[in-house]
Amino acid sequence: METDIEQPGASTGGAPSALRLKDIRFAHGGTEFRFDLTVDSGEWLALIGPSGAGKSTLLDLAAGFLHPVSGRALMAGEDVTRLAPAERPLSMLFQENNLFAQLDAFRNVALGIAPRLRVSKDQRRQIEAALSAVGLEGYSKRRPAEMSGGERQRVALARAFLQRRPLILLDEPFAALGPALRRDMLALLAELRKREGEPPAAIVMVTHHPEDAAPYADRVAYLEAGEIAAIGPTARMLSGKMDERVAHYLGLRQRQA
Ligand SMILES: Nc1ncnc2c1ncn2[C@@H]1O[C@H](COP(=O)(O)OP(=O)(O)OP(=O)(O)O)[C@@H](O)[C@H]1O
């Protein structure tokens, strides 16, 4: 169960949490959503659950694409409930359409730090280094249509990490990729989120592949019917021993008739 916190945005460890959704309520499509969640600074949280449970809705509420009926969102101790997505200290990656089709890889990455695409010499070096860090050296001039799905997601990752935000929201970013490539991309994500002299960027990642969460996530949250039905350490959650509904979702146990 989430602890209620007096200090806005403070996590149980004392440092401000990367994300705090405080009794957020929302409704669409005939479903009511109610989220209360704390993600610690540097934590990796995986969101799992059946289709329509509200995983993307939770991310969209955190990112500011959707606005709650009530409740508050806090990031790094600041109340961001009324801030637009671009004003929040986070980066977000979707399954696709992260890039502008008419811009080449260099410019798509540049948008992360230079929204008007006027880049200084130093920024040019940073962008080239970011492309190289995701294995795309020499891809600067390629447009999204000239790249594979995996390469496009690498460009999106390069842009996200160049922004150096303390929180990254990922909505099934590698779901369209094959298993080996998904593993490579997750390893890359784990590498890129490290920040010198600081905790790594916190990650909230929606996935339909619980096995993706196993090596990396600190905790797993299971969503059902618009709520976080269960949350806990990854190994315990994925063993199915913590919650019967999770065991059924993972196919570890049959539902009783
Ligand atoms: N823009 C919208 N307008 C109305 N209803 C919506 C809208 N977006 C989502 N919904 C509904 O809200 C519910 C939760 O959707 P959401 O996309 O958050 O689920 P999800 O857990 O991410 O599902 P999936 O795993 O299939 O992506 C669903 O019943 C969906 O039909």
PDBQT file of the ligand as one rigid body, heavy atoms in Angstrom, charges set to zero:
ROOT
HETATM    1  N1  LIG A 301      -9.359   9.128 -25.464  1.00  0.00    +0.000 N 
HETATM    2  C1  LIG A 301     -10.174   8.257 -24.899  1.00  0.00    +0.000 A 
HETATM    3  N2  LIG A 301     -11.503   8.484 -24.820  1.00  0.00    +0.000 NA
HETATM    4  C2  LIG A 301     -12.320   7.601 -24.212  1.00  0.00    +0.000 A 
HETATM    5  N3  LIG A 301     -11.907   6.468 -23.656  1.00  0.00    +0.000 NA
HETATM    6  C3  LIG A 301     -10.612   6.178 -23.709  1.00  0.00    +0.000 A 
HETATM    7  C4  LIG A 301      -9.669   7.051 -24.322  1.00  0.00    +0.000 A 
HETATM    8  N4  LIG A 301      -8.438   6.515 -24.211  1.00  0.00    +0.000 NA
HETATM    9  C5  LIG A 301      -8.605   5.340 -23.545  1.00  0.00    +0.000 A 
HETATM   10  N5  LIG A 301      -9.908   5.145 -23.256  1.00  0.00    +0.000 N 
HETATM   11  C6  LIG A 301     -10.456   3.985 -22.500  1.00  0.00    +0.000 C 
HETATM   12  O1  LIG A 301      -9.896   3.987 -21.200  1.00  0.00    +0.000 OA
HETATM   13  C7  LIG A 301      -9.594   2.660 -20.790  1.00  0.00    +0.000 C 
HETATM   14  C8  LIG A 301      -8.117   2.566 -20.413  1.00  0.00    +0.000 C 
HETATM   15  O2  LIG A 301      -7.321   2.748 -21.580  1.00  0.00    +0.000 OA
HETATM   16  P1  LIG A 301      -5.740   2.690 -21.543  1.00  0.00    +0.000 P 
HETATM   17  O3  LIG A 301      -5.270   2.987 -22.925  1.00  0.00    +0.000 OA
HETATM   18  O4  LIG A 301      -5.233   3.515 -20.436  1.00  0.00    +0.000 OA
HETATM   19  O5  LIG A 301      -5.511   1.146 -21.190  1.00  0.00    +0.000 OA
HETATM   20  P2  LIG A 301      -4.170   0.303 -21.215  1.00  0.00    +0.000 P 
HETATM   21  O6  LIG A 301      -4.102  -0.435 -19.920  1.00  0.00    +0.000 OA
HETATM   22  O7  LIG A 301      -3.024   1.164 -21.571  1.00  0.00    +0.000 OA
HETATM   23  O8  LIG A 301      -4.488  -0.705 -22.410  1.00  0.00    +0.000 OA
HETATM   24  P3  LIG A 301      -3.544  -1.387 -23.521  1.00  0.00    +0.000 P 
HETATM   25  O9  LIG A 301      -2.720  -2.388 -22.773  1.00  0.00    +0.000 OA
HETATM   26  O10 LIG A 301      -4.521  -2.063 -24.448  1.00  0.00    +0.000 OA
HETATM   27  O11 LIG A 301      -2.741  -0.325 -24.198  1.00  0.00    +0.000 OA
HETATM   28  C9  LIG A 301     -10.004   1.750 -21.942  1.00  0.00    +0.000 C 
HETATM   29  O12 LIG A 301     -11.272   1.205 -21.625  1.00  0.00    +0.000 OA
HETATM   30  C10 LIG A 301     -10.057   2.670 -23.126  1.00  0.00    +0.000 C 
HETATM   31  O13 LIG A 301     -11.027   2.220 -24.058  1.00  0.00    +0.000 OA
ENDROOT
TORSDOF 0
